[in-house]
Amino acid sequence: MIGALSALARPVFGAIDPERAHDLAISSLKLAQTTGVLRCAAGGDDPRLAVGLFDLAFPNPLGMAAGFDKHGEVPDALVALGFGFAEIGTVAPRPQLGNPRPRVFRLAGDRAVINRYGFNTQGHDAVRAHLEARRGHGILGVNIGANKDASDRAADYVAGVDCFAGIADYFTVNISSPNTPGLRDLQHEQALEDLLSRVSAARDRQVDRIGRPVPLLLKIAPDLEDTDLDGIAGAVTRHRFDGVIVSNTTLSRVGLCRAGISDRHASEAGGLSGRPLFRRSTVVLARLRRRLAPEIPIVGVGGIDSAETAYEKIRAGAALVQVYTGLVYEGLGLVGDIKRGLVRQLDRDGFGAIGDAVGTATEDWARERIE
């Protein structure tokens, strides 16, 4: 039913401005969430897809990536659609409009999107109010960031932890958006050490109040060298972060153009997501997987638009995966398609659970070249 309705709506959404289409999708899900139309829409998941991480029980490994539900308006609707978890944001402390429009561009021939939103956010207070009104109990990630004009960006991340510690099931510390000037500099060693130290300390201060340490995940860019990955792996371990999300969008167009990007929007500034990002992000994922201790999981995102690509992320070393751009082209039916396809892949390979497939091709992917 979900897939059929999505297929009918896709030509309409594809014919209008991408940001307007996004706003309409959120409005539609808000209506469905309020009226209860989506209750139990997705049905149950095959128990072989269950994942236990961070003391959380994920019914399946497929999540909605940050960037779709920026303001925390529809996490319950996303879970009802069949996602194993939903990540909202990025959220900065104070409201900001982001970059001027137009700032989102479809590259339909390549199943890709370029965006330069620039952390448009309603701010902590408004997003917290949305989340406090939730009726559902699905796993919720809160992706936190910094205001563009912040004089102390690490302080903005600390404020995010303080604001959402009693609401979030996990935090994502997003230092990898390419659309806020200077943000990716936080991935460099000295700045990264300061940021992770302060965020980890903020998490620890909340334990007595909420009764548990909220897991911290770091979201990184795909445009990193091996030496950068060495530093990130060390910092994540030293500051007791619980996982890493690989990856955000890419600024690179080198190699990707030869892979088939021919759309007239290909030269637009911003981060590129979707199918052309799959290889780059998966190689970086595998290389980081080799550098991290086994107990630090990776969430794989970037170019997933089928069960096969989701499974390859898992084989490369991802314990969980996230989608966003793939839904733009494949529709909401993709959620069920991926989950059913993952079960078929497990049957094919003789695995009893999705966790058995994690990392089975890490070495192969890590040896691949990034053009």
Secondary structure as GFF3:
##gff-version 3
##sequence-region A 1 371
A	DSSP	alpha_helix	2	14	.	.	.	ID=ss1
A	DSSP	alpha_helix	18	35	.	.	.	ID=ss2
A	DSSP	three_ten_helix	47	49	.	.	.	ID=ss3
A	DSSP	beta_strand	51	53	.	.	.	ID=ss4
A	DSSP	beta_strand	56	58	.	.	.	ID=ss5
A	DSSP	beta_strand	62	64	.	.	.	ID=ss6
A	DSSP	alpha_helix	75	80	.	.	.	ID=ss7
A	DSSP	beta_strand	85	91	.	.	.	ID=ss8
A	DSSP	beta_strand	104	107	.	.	.	ID=ss9
A	DSSP	three_ten_helix	108	110	.	.	.	ID=ss10
A	DSSP	beta_strand	112	115	.	.	.	ID=ss11
A	DSSP	alpha_helix	124	132	.	.	.	ID=ss12
A	DSSP	beta_strand	140	144	.	.	.	ID=ss13
A	DSSP	alpha_helix	153	164	.	.	.	ID=ss14
A	DSSP	beta_strand	170	174	.	.	.	ID=ss15
A	DSSP	three_ten_helix	183	187	.	.	.	ID=ss16
A	DSSP	alpha_helix	189	205	.	.	.	ID=ss17
A	DSSP	alpha_helix	207	210	.	.	.	ID=ss18
A	DSSP	beta_strand	216	220	.	.	.	ID=ss19
A	DSSP	alpha_helix	226	238	.	.	.	ID=ss20
A	DSSP	beta_strand	243	246	.	.	.	ID=ss21
A	DSSP	beta_strand	271	274	.	.	.	ID=ss22
A	DSSP	three_ten_helix	275	277	.	.	.	ID=ss23
A	DSSP	alpha_helix	278	291	.	.	.	ID=ss24
A	DSSP	beta_strand	298	301	.	.	.	ID=ss25
A	DSSP	alpha_helix	307	316	.	.	.	ID=ss26
A	DSSP	beta_strand	320	323	.	.	.	ID=ss27
A	DSSP	alpha_helix	325	330	.	.	.	ID=ss28
A	DSSP	alpha_helix	333	349	.	.	.	ID=ss29
A	DSSP	three_ten_helix	354	357	.	.	.	ID=ss30
A	DSSP	alpha_helix	362	366	.	.	.	ID=ss31
###
